[in-house]
Amino acid sequence: MAALKKGPKASVTSKPWRSLALILIAMMALIGGMFASGHDTPRLGIDLAGGTSITLAAVPEAGQESAINPTNMATAVSIMERRVNGLGVSEAEVQTQGDHNIIVNIPKGTNSEQAREQVGTTAKLYFRPVVATELAAGGAAPTPSGTGDASAKGTEGEKATDGASEEATDKTTDEGSPSASTSPSADAATQGRAVTEALKADTTPSATPSGSAEASPSASATDGAPAEANSKLQAQYAALDCTKADVRATAGDGTKATDSTVACGQNSQGQWQKYILGPAAVDGTDVDEAKAVLNTQTGAGWTVTMDFTDKGSKKFADITGKLAQNPSPQNQFAIVLDGEVVSDPYVSQALTGGNAEISGNFNQKSSEELANMLSYGALPLTFREDSVTTVTAALGGDQLHAGLIAGAIGLALVVLYLLVYYRGLSFIAIASLLVSASLTYVIMALLGPTIGFALNLPAVCGAIVAIGITADSFIVYFERVRDEIREGRVLRTAVERAWPRARRTILVSDFVSFLAAAVLFVVTVGKVQGFAFTLGLTTVLDVVVVFLFTKPLLTLMARRKFFASGHKWSGLDPKALGAKPPLRRTRRHSTPSQPKEA
């Protein structure tokens, strides 16, 4: 008796409408997000939008010429990149040129001018105790060119508090503020005596703050220093005129971190202050992170929070513990960047716990600037600004125009090939290309404000190359379907049977392309990363479009008579493809065997 065998399992019927609805919902959400964010066009890089190119030259300090080496230059480049990117500047390029120069290219954008100001502020960052301070001669002074809003500098009445404590963080009184120190209206003799007493006073309490294992640098300006050094520092302070730009630029030049110095700063009213500052108690490298925060709970407004490293936490706790026991203005510490005091908050208690908060007359811009300086202000070298060049977008625009023409010609050739060779199937391929292009454009527009992505010429080239990658995926699937038809299968069966083999080939091909883009992005810098990023993005989108749009759409089209009947313009005509006749099984009839004779 013939045995019954189980026939081949029927292919699972796909549900194309679900996939098409999913990608349609995703596209609508992305498009809605793009218009809601107000960024309906991608950001452009410096080669397309224009911008500013700054050349910075490393300046060796006295006796430290060997400090200008590849290691320190690379560190400076890394810090400058984080500094400008911390302001949200997209596609800023920072790279070395020769042994002593760094080139910074900042595209024209929302914060490009602010980034230019801060990238030129390249000296080391220090926290120094304030010994004496007063308004500079001449009273209020106009904001100097390139310094931006005066409120970005030291603001009157700023207070440093423990970031973990809610105690009095919203106080902006004049206690410990510059106005409470030596007044410019006092006579010269009174001023001289006040400064002399401040210089002679030992402001370091003998007791070490609680929890401190060892003493930090002294808060005294001249503890143990010879009398002639005090006299020299006092003479510099008396002669310092902070209303003059050339004097401000040279104030404290050549002073070591371990020595006292004089410096200038600007308060919230645009008035220049002059300072005598003690030795650096905390270095900028001791700041782990600083953020601008809008404090709505206490009503303090915009504040700056600081997190210190383990080493910096101890130093900061020591110095604030000592300063808190001093009268005004010796209870203030100055945050000094590029020889200029950018903030001078006062303290009323030791700030422990490794974090602190500076509150005062901040607005969003000034708090973000101070936080950015604290986070990325400490450079291993000192730089001077050699040249500033404005870059126009004319050349990049011409190159973009030529690139777009080349891309349009390439796309037209691809479409022409699809129309001639695949005929009706080309409708599915073109629709898939349009969906892929739409997703790419919308995501690029959203990535601009989100991660600072900017479209440059190499990125445009990556998008053009992606046209070929996307078209290749369609061709692989179409050819698999046509192979099944050549084997004599009907279209609906051919579409489902061809998909598993085509899927494997597409995934392997796209994985190789994505891997190449990822490696290129990691090992390169600058504009080449734009090419690699765009190539990787479009490769991922190719997989999404093929799985959620191309395959479901072809499944639906296979149910239409035009394609299912193999119309000669469908691209799936069995005769034109040389299809074999349907395979038929022949049933063999076996004759019953004759019984053997006994």
C-alpha positions as CSV (number, residue, x, y, z in Angstrom):
1,M,0.0,0.0,0.0
2,A,1.3,3.4,-0.9
3,A,2.2,5.6,2.1
4,L,0.8,9.1,2.4
5,K,3.4,11.8,2.8
6,K,3.0,15.4,4.1
7,G,3.2,17.9,1.3
8,P,5.3,21.1,1.4
9,K,4.2,23.6,4.0
10,A,2.4,26.6,2.5
11,S,4.1,29.9,2.9
12,V,2.8,32.1,5.5
13,T,0.6,34.9,4.0
14,S,2.1,38.2,4.9
15,K,0.1,41.2,6.1
16,P,1.5,44.1,4.1
17,W,-0.9,46.7,5.3
18,R,0.5,46.6,8.8
19,S,4.0,47.3,7.6
20,L,2.9,50.1,5.3
21,A,0.8,51.7,8.1
22,L,3.8,51.5,10.5
23,I,6.2,53.3,8.2
24,L,3.5,55.8,7.3
25,I,2.9,56.6,11.0
26,A,6.6,56.9,11.5
27,M,7.0,59.3,8.6
28,M,4.1,61.5,9.8
29,A,5.6,61.6,13.3
30,L,9.0,62.6,12.0
31,I,7.6,65.3,9.7
32,G,5.4,66.7,12.5
33,G,8.4,66.8,14.8
34,M,10.4,68.6,12.1
35,F,7.9,71.4,11.7
36,A,7.2,71.6,15.4
37,S,10.8,72.1,16.1
38,G,11.0,75.0,13.6
39,H,13.9,73.4,11.8
40,D,12.5,72.4,8.4
41,T,15.8,72.4,6.6
42,P,19.1,70.7,7.5
43,R,21.9,72.7,9.1
44,L,24.7,73.6,6.7
45,G,28.4,73.2,7.4
46,I,31.0,76.0,7.0
47,D,31.7,75.1,3.4
48,L,28.0,75.6,2.5
49,A,26.8,78.2,4.9
50,G,30.1,80.2,5.4
51,G,31.5,81.1,8.8
52,T,34.7,82.1,10.5
53,S,38.2,80.6,10.4
54,I,40.5,81.4,13.4
55,T,44.2,80.7,13.5
56,L,45.6,80.3,17.0
57,A,49.4,80.2,17.7
58,A,50.8,78.5,20.7
59,V,52.9,80.9,22.9
60,P,55.5,79.3,25.1
61,E,55.7,80.5,28.7
62,A,59.1,81.6,30.1
63,G,61.3,78.6,30.5
64,Q,58.7,76.2,29.2
65,E,59.3,76.1,25.4
66,S,59.3,72.3,25.5
67,A,55.6,72.4,26.5
68,I,54.6,72.9,22.9
69,N,54.6,69.3,21.8
70,P,52.3,67.0,19.9
71,T,50.7,65.7,23.1
72,N,49.7,69.1,24.5
73,M,48.6,70.3,21.1
74,A,46.3,67.3,20.7
75,T,44.9,67.9,24.2
76,A,44.3,71.6,23.3
77,V,42.4,70.5,20.2
78,S,40.2,68.1,22.1
79,I,39.4,70.7,24.7
80,M,38.6,73.4,22.1
81,E,36.3,70.9,20.3
82,R,34.4,70.2,23.5
83,R,34.2,74.0,24.2
84,V,32.6,75.0,20.9
85,N,30.4,71.9,20.8
86,G,29.3,72.7,24.4
87,L,27.7,75.8,23.0
88,G,25.7,73.8,20.4
89,V,27.8,75.0,17.4
90,S,27.4,72.4,14.7
91,E,30.2,71.1,12.5
92,A,32.9,73.2,14.1
93,E,36.3,71.9,13.0
94,V,39.4,72.2,15.2
95,Q,42.7,70.8,13.8
96,T,46.4,71.4,14.1
97,Q,48.5,73.1,11.4
98,G,52.2,72.6,11.7
99,D,53.8,72.4,15.2
100,H,52.5,75.6,16.8
101,N,49.1,76.5,15.1
102,I,45.5,75.4,15.6
103,I,42.9,76.2,13.0
104,V,39.3,76.6,14.2
105,N,36.5,76.7,11.6
106,I,33.2,77.9,13.1
107,P,30.2,77.8,10.7
108,K,27.8,80.7,10.8
109,G,24.9,79.9,13.1
110,T,23.1,80.6,16.3
111,N,26.1,80.5,18.7
112,S,29.0,81.0,16.2
113,E,30.0,84.5,17.6
114,Q,29.8,83.3,21.2
115,A,32.0,80.3,20.2
116,R,34.5,82.6,18.6
117,E,34.8,84.6,21.8
118,Q,35.3,81.6,23.9
119,V,37.7,79.7,21.6
120,G,40.0,82.7,21.7
121,T,40.0,82.5,25.5
122,T,42.7,79.9,25.7
123,A,44.6,80.5,29.0
124,K,44.5,78.2,32.0
125,L,41.6,78.4,34.4
126,Y,42.3,79.0,38.1
127,F,40.3,79.6,41.3
128,R,42.2,82.3,43.3
129,P,41.2,83.8,46.7
130,V,40.5,87.6,46.5
131,V,42.7,89.7,48.8
132,A,41.5,93.2,47.7
133,T,39.3,94.7,45.0
134,E,37.9,98.0,44.0
135,L,36.3,99.7,41.0
136,A,38.8,100.7,38.4
137,A,39.5,104.4,37.7
138,G,37.0,105.9,35.3
139,G,33.9,104.0,36.6
140,A,31.7,102.4,34.1
141,A,33.3,101.4,30.9
142,P,31.8,100.3,27.6
143,T,31.9,96.5,26.9
144,P,35.0,95.8,25.0
145,S,34.8,94.5,21.5
146,G,34.4,90.7,21.3
147,T,33.5,90.2,25.0
148,G,29.7,90.0,24.4
149,D,27.2,90.7,27.2
150,A,28.8,92.3,30.2
151,S,26.7,90.1,32.5
152,A,28.8,87.2,31.3
153,K,31.6,88.4,33.5
154,G,31.8,88.6,37.3
155,T,28.4,89.6,38.6
156,E,27.9,91.7,41.7
157,G,26.5,89.7,44.6
158,E,27.2,86.2,43.2
159,K,27.3,83.5,45.9
160,A,28.8,80.1,45.9
161,T,26.8,77.5,47.9
162,D,26.9,73.8,48.5
163,G,25.1,72.2,45.5
164,A,23.6,69.6,47.7
165,S,22.1,72.2,50.1
166,E,19.1,74.4,49.7
167,E,20.3,77.0,52.1
168,A,20.1,80.5,50.9
169,T,21.0,79.8,47.3
170,D,18.8,82.6,46.1
171,K,20.5,85.4,48.1
172,T,22.0,88.1,45.9
173,T,22.7,90.6,48.6
174,D,25.7,92.9,48.5
175,E,27.5,91.1,51.3
176,G,30.9,90.2,50.0
177,S,30.3,91.9,46.7
178,P,32.9,94.2,45.1
179,S,30.8,97.2,46.1
180,A,31.4,96.3,49.8
181,S,35.2,96.5,49.4
182,T,37.4,99.5,49.2
183,S,35.5,102.3,47.6
184,P,37.0,104.4,44.8
185,S,35.6,107.5,46.5
186,A,37.9,107.0,49.5
187,D,41.1,109.1,49.6
188,A,44.3,107.6,48.3
189,A,45.9,107.3,51.7
190,T,43.0,105.3,53.1
191,Q,43.1,103.0,50.0
192,G,46.8,102.5,50.4
193,R,46.5,101.6,54.1
194,A,43.6,99.2,53.4
195,V,45.5,97.4,50.7
196,T,48.7,97.2,52.8
197,E,46.8,95.7,55.7
198,A,45.2,93.1,53.4
199,L,48.6,92.2,52.0
200,K,50.2,91.9,55.5
201,A,47.3,90.0,57.0
202,D,47.6,86.2,57.3
203,T,44.1,85.1,56.1
204,T,44.9,81.4,56.6
205,P,43.3,80.1,59.8
206,S,45.6,77.8,61.7
207,A,42.8,75.2,62.0
208,T,42.3,72.9,59.2
209,P,38.7,72.6,58.0
210,S,36.8,69.6,59.3
211,G,37.3,66.5,57.3
212,S,40.5,67.8,55.6
213,A,43.5,65.5,55.7
214,E,46.0,68.1,54.6
215,A,46.1,71.9,54.0
216,S,45.4,73.2,50.5
217,P,47.3,76.2,49.1
218,S,47.2,79.2,51.4
219,A,44.5,81.7,50.9
220,S,46.9,84.4,51.9
221,A,48.2,86.6,49.1
222,T,51.7,86.8,50.3
223,D,52.1,84.4,53.2
224,G,55.8,84.1,53.8
225,A,56.7,86.4,50.9
226,P,59.3,89.1,51.4
227,A,58.2,92.6,52.1
228,E,59.6,93.8,48.7
229,A,57.3,91.4,46.9
230,N,54.3,92.9,48.8
231,S,55.4,96.4,47.9
232,K,55.8,95.5,44.2
233,L,52.4,93.8,44.1
234,Q,50.9,96.9,45.8
235,A,52.5,99.2,43.3
236,Q,51.2,97.1,40.4
237,Y,47.7,97.2,41.9
238,A,47.8,101.0,42.4
239,A,49.0,101.6,38.9
240,L,46.5,99.1,37.3
241,D,43.9,100.8,35.1
242,C,41.4,98.2,34.0
243,T,39.5,100.6,31.8
244,K,42.4,100.3,29.2
245,A,42.3,97.3,27.0
246,D,46.1,97.1,26.6
247,V,46.6,97.2,30.4
248,R,44.0,94.5,30.9
249,A,45.7,92.3,28.3
250,T,49.1,92.4,30.2
251,A,47.8,92.4,33.8
252,G,49.5,89.6,35.7
253,D,51.6,88.4,32.7
254,G,54.3,86.0,33.7
255,T,52.8,85.2,37.1
256,K,52.9,81.6,38.2
257,A,50.0,79.8,39.6
258,T,51.8,79.6,43.0
259,D,52.3,83.4,43.2
260,S,49.9,86.3,44.0
261,T,48.9,88.5,41.1
262,V,46.7,91.4,39.9
263,A,43.8,91.0,37.5
264,C,40.8,92.8,36.0
265,G,37.2,91.8,35.8
266,Q,33.8,93.2,34.8
267,N,30.7,93.3,37.0
268,S,27.1,93.2,35.9
269,Q,26.9,97.0,35.5
270,G,29.7,96.9,32.9
271,Q,32.1,98.5,35.4
272,W,35.7,97.3,35.5
273,Q,37.0,95.9,38.8
274,K,40.7,95.5,39.7
275,Y,41.8,92.7,42.0
276,I,44.7,91.5,44.1
277,L,44.5,87.7,44.0
278,G,46.3,85.1,46.1
279,P,48.0,81.9,44.8
280,A,45.8,79.5,42.8
281,A,43.9,77.2,45.2
282,V,42.1,75.1,42.6
283,D,43.0,74.4,39.0
284,G,40.6,74.3,36.2
285,T,41.4,70.6,35.6
286,D,39.9,69.9,39.0
287,V,36.4,70.7,37.6
288,D,34.8,67.6,36.3
289,E,31.6,69.2,35.0
290,A,29.7,72.5,35.1
291,K,26.1,73.1,34.0
292,A,23.8,76.1,33.7
293,V,20.6,75.3,35.5
294,L,17.3,77.2,35.9
295,N,16.5,76.9,39.6
296,T,12.7,77.3,39.8
297,Q,12.3,75.7,43.3
298,T,14.2,78.3,45.2
299,G,13.5,81.2,42.9
300,A,17.3,81.8,42.4
301,G,16.9,81.9,38.6
302,W,19.8,80.8,36.4
303,T,22.6,79.3,38.4
304,V,25.8,77.4,37.6
305,T,26.4,74.0,39.2
306,M,29.9,72.6,39.5
307,D,31.0,69.0,40.1
308,F,34.7,68.5,41.1
309,T,37.0,65.6,40.8
310,D,38.0,63.7,43.9
311,K,41.2,65.7,44.2
312,G,39.4,69.0,43.3
313,S,36.7,68.3,45.9
314,K,39.2,68.3,48.7
315,K,41.0,71.4,47.4
316,F,37.7,73.3,47.1
317,A,36.4,72.3,50.5
318,D,39.7,73.5,52.1
319,I,39.8,76.8,50.4
320,T,36.1,77.6,50.9
321,G,36.4,76.6,54.6
322,K,39.2,79.2,55.0
323,L,37.5,81.9,53.0
324,A,34.3,81.6,54.9
325,Q,36.0,82.8,58.1
326,N,37.3,86.0,56.5
327,P,35.7,89.4,56.2
328,S,34.7,90.9,52.9
329,P,36.3,90.9,50.3
330,Q,38.6,88.1,51.6
331,N,35.6,85.7,51.6
332,Q,35.5,85.7,47.8
333,F,37.3,83.6,45.3
334,A,37.9,84.7,41.8
335,I,37.5,82.4,38.8
336,V,40.3,83.6,36.5
337,L,40.4,82.7,32.8
338,D,42.9,84.1,30.4
339,G,44.1,86.5,33.1
340,E,40.6,88.0,33.5
341,V,38.2,87.4,36.4
342,V,35.0,86.0,34.9
343,S,33.2,85.5,38.3
344,D,34.0,86.4,41.9
345,P,31.4,84.7,44.2
346,Y,31.6,84.8,48.0
347,V,31.2,81.9,50.4
348,S,29.8,81.7,53.9
349,Q,30.6,78.1,54.7
350,A,32.9,75.3,53.7
351,L,31.5,73.7,50.5
352,T,32.0,69.9,50.8
353,G,30.6,67.0,48.9
354,G,32.4,67.6,45.7
355,N,29.8,70.0,44.2
356,A,28.8,73.6,44.5
357,E,26.4,76.1,43.0
358,I,27.0,79.7,42.0
359,S,23.9,81.9,42.1
360,G,23.6,85.6,41.4
361,N,22.5,88.0,38.7
362,F,22.7,85.4,35.9
363,N,20.7,85.2,32.8
364,Q,20.7,82.1,30.5
365,K,23.5,83.3,28.3
366,S,25.8,84.4,31.1
367,S,25.2,81.2,33.1
368,E,25.9,79.0,30.0
369,E,29.1,80.9,29.2
370,L,30.4,80.5,32.7
371,A,29.5,76.9,32.8
372,N,31.2,76.3,29.5
373,M,34.4,78.1,30.7
374,L,34.4,76.0,33.9
375,S,33.9,72.7,32.0
376,Y,36.4,73.3,29.2
377,G,38.6,76.2,30.2
378,A,41.8,74.5,31.2
379,L,44.2,74.3,28.3
380,P,47.8,72.9,28.6
381,L,49.1,75.8,26.5
382,T,48.6,79.5,26.1
383,F,47.5,80.7,22.6
384,R,47.2,84.0,20.8
385,E,44.8,84.8,18.0
386,D,46.9,85.3,14.9
387,S,44.2,85.8,12.3
388,V,40.4,85.7,11.9
389,T,39.1,85.1,8.4
390,T,35.5,85.2,7.2
391,V,34.6,82.3,4.9
392,T,32.0,82.9,2.3
393,A,29.7,80.1,1.1
394,A,30.1,81.1,-2.6
395,L,32.7,78.4,-3.4
396,G,30.8,75.7,-1.4
397,G,27.6,76.8,-3.0
398,D,29.0,76.3,-6.5
399,Q,30.4,72.9,-5.5
400,L,27.0,71.9,-4.0
401,H,25.2,73.0,-7.2
402,A,27.6,70.9,-9.2
403,G,27.2,68.0,-6.8
404,L,23.4,68.2,-7.0
405,I,23.5,68.2,-10.8
406,A,25.7,65.1,-10.7
407,G,23.3,63.4,-8.2
408,A,20.3,64.3,-10.4
409,I,22.0,62.9,-13.5
410,G,22.9,59.7,-11.6
411,L,19.3,59.4,-10.2
412,A,17.9,60.0,-13.7
413,L,20.1,57.2,-15.2
414,V,19.0,54.8,-12.4
415,V,15.3,55.6,-13.0
416,L,15.8,55.2,-16.8
417,Y,17.4,51.8,-16.3
418,L,14.6,50.7,-14.0
419,L,12.0,51.8,-16.5
420,V,13.6,50.0,-19.5
421,Y,14.6,46.8,-17.7
422,Y,11.9,46.4,-15.0
423,R,9.0,48.3,-16.6
424,G,6.0,48.1,-14.2
425,L,8.3,47.0,-11.3
426,S,10.1,50.4,-11.6
427,F,7.0,52.0,-10.0
428,I,7.8,50.1,-6.8
429,A,11.5,51.0,-7.0
430,I,10.8,54.7,-7.6
431,A,8.3,54.9,-4.8
432,S,10.8,53.3,-2.5
433,L,13.5,55.8,-3.5
434,L,11.1,58.7,-2.8
435,V,10.3,57.3,0.7
436,S,14.0,56.8,1.4
437,A,14.8,60.3,0.3
438,S,12.0,61.8,2.4
439,L,13.1,60.0,5.5
440,T,16.8,61.0,5.0
441,Y,15.9,64.7,4.6
442,V,13.6,64.8,7.6
443,I,16.0,63.0,9.9
444,M,18.9,65.2,8.8
445,A,16.8,68.3,9.6
446,L,16.0,66.9,13.0
447,L,19.6,65.9,13.8
448,G,20.7,69.5,13.3
449,P,19.2,70.9,16.6
450,T,19.4,67.5,18.3
451,I,23.1,66.5,18.0
452,G,24.5,69.4,16.0
453,F,24.7,67.5,12.7
454,A,25.5,69.8,9.8
455,L,25.3,69.0,6.1
456,N,28.5,69.6,4.3
457,L,29.8,68.6,0.8
458,P,31.1,65.2,1.8
459,A,27.8,64.4,3.5
460,V,26.0,65.3,0.2
461,C,28.4,62.9,-1.6
462,G,27.4,60.2,0.9
463,A,23.8,60.8,0.2
464,I,24.4,60.5,-3.5
465,V,26.3,57.2,-3.1
466,A,23.4,55.9,-1.1
467,I,21.2,56.1,-4.2
468,G,23.2,53.2,-5.7
469,I,23.0,51.2,-2.4
470,T,19.3,51.6,-2.2
471,A,18.7,50.7,-5.8
472,D,20.9,47.6,-5.4
473,S,18.6,46.3,-2.7
474,F,15.5,46.6,-5.0
475,I,17.4,44.9,-7.9
476,V,18.4,41.9,-5.6
477,Y,14.8,41.3,-4.6
478,F,13.3,41.8,-8.1
479,E,15.8,39.3,-9.6
480,R,15.0,36.7,-7.0
481,V,11.2,37.1,-7.8
482,R,12.0,36.8,-11.5
483,D,14.1,33.7,-10.9
484,E,11.1,32.1,-9.1
485,I,8.9,32.9,-12.1
486,R,11.4,31.3,-14.4
487,E,11.0,28.2,-12.4
488,G,7.3,28.1,-13.3
489,R,5.7,29.5,-10.1
490,V,2.9,32.0,-10.1
491,L,3.7,35.6,-8.9
492,R,2.2,35.5,-5.4
493,T,4.1,32.4,-4.6
494,A,7.2,33.8,-6.2
495,V,7.1,37.0,-4.1
496,E,7.0,35.0,-0.9
497,R,9.5,32.4,-1.8
498,A,12.0,34.9,-3.1
499,W,11.9,37.1,0.0
500,P,14.0,34.9,2.4
501,R,16.9,34.6,0.0
502,A,16.8,38.2,-1.1
503,R,16.5,39.3,2.6
504,R,19.7,37.5,3.5
505,T,21.6,39.1,0.6
506,I,20.3,42.6,1.4
507,L,21.2,42.3,5.0
508,V,24.7,41.1,4.3
509,S,25.3,43.8,1.7
510,D,24.0,46.6,4.0
511,F,26.0,45.3,7.0
512,V,29.2,45.5,5.0
513,S,28.3,49.0,3.9
514,F,27.4,50.1,7.4
515,L,30.6,48.6,8.8
516,A,32.7,50.5,6.3
517,A,30.9,53.7,7.2
518,A,31.4,53.1,11.0
519,V,35.1,52.4,10.6
520,L,35.5,55.5,8.4
521,F,33.7,57.6,11.0
522,V,35.9,56.4,13.9
523,V,39.3,56.7,12.2
524,T,38.8,60.0,10.4
525,V,38.2,63.6,11.5
526,G,36.5,66.7,10.1
527,K,34.5,66.6,7.0
528,V,35.1,63.0,6.1
529,Q,33.1,62.1,9.2
530,G,30.1,63.8,7.5
531,F,30.5,61.4,4.5
532,A,30.7,58.4,6.8
533,F,27.8,59.5,9.0
534,T,25.5,60.1,6.0
535,L,26.5,56.8,4.4
536,G,25.8,54.9,7.6
537,L,22.4,56.7,8.1
538,T,21.2,56.0,4.6
539,T,22.3,52.3,4.8
540,V,20.2,51.8,7.9
541,L,17.2,53.6,6.2
542,D,17.7,51.3,3.2
543,V,17.0,48.3,5.5
544,V,13.9,50.0,7.0
545,V,12.5,50.9,3.6
546,V,13.0,47.5,2.0
547,F,11.5,45.7,4.9
548,L,8.6,48.0,5.7
549,F,7.8,49.5,2.3
550,T,9.3,47.7,-0.8
551,K,8.4,44.1,0.3
552,P,4.8,44.9,1.5
553,L,4.1,47.1,-1.6
554,L,5.3,44.3,-4.0
555,T,3.1,41.8,-2.1
556,L,0.1,44.1,-2.7
557,M,0.9,44.6,-6.4
558,A,1.2,40.8,-6.9
559,R,-2.5,40.6,-6.1
560,R,-3.4,43.0,-8.9
561,K,-4.3,41.5,-12.3
562,F,-1.8,43.7,-14.2
563,F,1.1,42.0,-12.4
564,A,-0.4,38.7,-11.5
565,S,-1.3,37.9,-15.1
566,G,2.2,38.7,-16.3
567,H,1.4,41.6,-18.5
568,K,4.2,42.4,-20.9
569,W,4.7,45.9,-19.4
570,S,4.7,44.5,-15.9
571,G,8.3,43.4,-16.0
572,L,7.1,39.9,-14.9
573,D,6.0,38.4,-18.2
574,P,6.7,34.6,-18.0
575,K,7.3,34.3,-21.7
576,A,9.8,37.2,-21.8
577,L,11.6,35.7,-18.8
578,G,11.8,32.3,-20.4
579,A,9.7,30.6,-17.8
580,K,9.6,26.8,-17.7
581,P,6.2,25.1,-17.9
582,P,4.6,24.3,-14.6
583,L,6.1,21.3,-12.9
584,R,3.6,18.4,-12.7
585,R,4.0,15.2,-10.9
586,T,3.1,12.0,-12.8
587,R,1.3,9.4,-10.9
588,R,2.7,5.9,-11.5
589,H,0.2,3.0,-11.3
590,S,1.8,-0.2,-10.2
591,T,0.2,-3.5,-11.2
592,P,-0.5,-5.8,-8.3
593,S,2.0,-8.6,-8.1
594,Q,0.9,-12.0,-8.9
595,P,0.9,-14.5,-6.1
596,K,3.6,-17.0,-6.4
597,E,2.6,-20.5,-7.1
598,A,3.0,-22.9,-4.4
